[in-house]
Amino acid sequence: MCLAIPGQIIEIQEIEGLRSARVRFGGIVRQVCLDFVPEAGRGDYVMVHVGFAISRVDSLEAERTYNLLQEMGRIEEEFAPAGSEVP
C-alpha cells in the first residue's frame, strides 16, 4: 500500500515542461511533480503520493504525520527500492 508522505520543497525547477521539485523527506531527497499544487513554493511542505505532490500542509501537520509514519515503520517501506522487501 502506498501512502502520502510529507516532505519539504528544497528546490523548484522545470523538467520536460513539468513543474518539478527536489523534496526532502527526513534525510532522503526525491524528485516530485508539482503540477497538482501550483501554489507550492520553496520551503513549503507537501504531501507526496507516488511522485506527485497532492496538497500543501503546514509544518506542524507535516511533522506530526511524518512522526506517526515513522512509529508505524512505514517510512522505510515507502522508500525501499522497487522490487525489494522491507523486513
Secondary structure, DSSP 8 states (H G I E B T S, - for coil): ----EEEEEEEEEEETTEEEEEEEETTEEEEEE-TT-TT--TT-EEEEETTEEEEEE-HHHHHHHHHHHHHHTHHHHHHS-TT----
